[in-house]
Amino acid sequence: MVRILSKGLLAAVAIIGILAFGLFITKELLKEKVEGAEVDHNLSKIKVAVVYERVTDGMVTNRSVEDVISLLKEMGVDFVFRGWWRWTPCPNRCEDLPSSKARMRCE
C-alpha cells in the first residue's frame, strides 16, 4: 500500500514538474516574441489612425490583404480600428450559418 502511494506521489510530482517547466518555457518564448516585435502600447503616441473595416474582404474593394498592408504602410498608419469588423459573428462551421443558401456556398 505504501509503495503504491509513493509511486503515485512520485508520478504526480513528475507531472507537475513537467507542466511547470513547460509553462516557464512558453512564458519565456512569448516574452521574447513581444520584446522582439517592439510593440508600444502607449496610445498617446499614435499619429495616424484609420477605420478600415473588412481588411480581408477582396470582394467589395477588390484588394488583397497584401494590397491593404501596402496601402496602410504608404499612409504611415499607426493604428487600424475595426480591421476585421463584422456585423454578425463569423461562424466556426458551415452548419452555423443562418440560411441554407449561405450553408451551400460555404460547403
C-alpha positions in Angstrom: 0.0 0.0 0.0 2.8 2.4 0.9 4.7 1.6 -2.3 1.6 2.3 -4.4 1.1 5.7 -2.7 4.8 6.6 -3.0 4.7 5.7 -6.8 1.5 7.7 -7.2 3.0 10.6 -5.4 6.2 10.4 -7.4 4.2 10.3 -10.7 2.2 13.3 -9.6 5.3 15.3 -8.7 6.9 14.4 -12.0 3.8 15.5 -14.0 3.6 18.8 -12.0 7.3 19.4 -12.7 6.9 18.8 -16.4 3.9 21.1 -16.6 5.7 23.8 -14.6 8.7 23.6 -16.9 6.5 23.8 -20.0 4.7 26.8 -18.6 8.0 28.5 -17.9 9.4 27.8 -21.4 6.1 29.0 -23.0 6.2 32.2 -20.9 9.8 33.0 -21.9 9.1 32.3 -25.6 6.1 34.6 -25.6 8.0 37.3 -23.8 10.8 37.1 -26.4 8.2 37.4 -29.2 6.6 40.6 -27.7 10.0 42.2 -26.9 11.3 41.3 -30.4 8.3 42.9 -32.0 8.9 46.2 -30.2 5.2 46.8 -29.6 4.4 50.1 -27.9 1.0 50.2 -26.2 1.0 53.9 -25.5 -2.0 55.3 -27.4 -0.8 58.9 -27.0 2.0 58.2 -29.5 -0.4 57.3 -32.3 -0.3 59.9 -35.0 -2.3 58.3 -37.8 -5.3 56.1 -37.1 -7.7 54.8 -39.7 -11.1 53.0 -39.7 -10.7 50.2 -42.2 -13.4 47.7 -41.9 -13.1 44.4 -43.6 -9.3 44.3 -44.3 -9.6 40.8 -45.6 -12.6 41.4 -47.9 -11.4 41.3 -51.5 -15.0 41.3 -52.9 -16.0 45.0 -52.3 -12.8 46.8 -53.0 -11.0 44.1 -55.0 -7.9 44.4 -52.8 -5.8 41.6 -51.4 -4.5 41.7 -47.8 -1.1 42.4 -49.2 -2.5 45.5 -51.1 -4.2 46.7 -47.9 -1.0 46.3 -45.9 1.0 48.2 -48.6 -1.6 51.0 -48.7 -1.6 51.4 -44.9 2.3 51.4 -44.8 2.3 54.1 -47.5 0.0 56.2 -45.4 2.1 55.8 -42.3 -0.8 54.3 -40.3 0.0 53.6 -36.6 -3.4 52.1 -35.7 -6.1 50.3 -37.7 -9.6 50.4 -36.0 -12.1 47.8 -36.8 -9.8 46.0 -39.2 -11.9 42.7 -39.1 -15.2 44.2 -38.2 -18.4 42.2 -38.8 -22.0 42.9 -38.1 -22.5 39.2 -37.2 -20.1 36.8 -35.6 -18.1 34.6 -38.0 -19.3 31.0 -37.7 -16.9 28.2 -36.9 -18.7 25.7 -39.1 -20.8 25.9 -42.2 -23.8 24.5 -40.2 -23.8 27.6 -38.0 -24.7 29.9 -40.9 -28.2 31.3 -40.8 -29.5 30.5 -44.3 -29.4 27.3 -46.3 -28.1 29.3 -49.3 -25.1 30.5 -47.2 -24.5 27.0 -45.9 -24.5 25.6 -49.5 -22.0 28.3 -50.6 -19.8 27.5 -47.7 -19.5 23.8 -48.4 
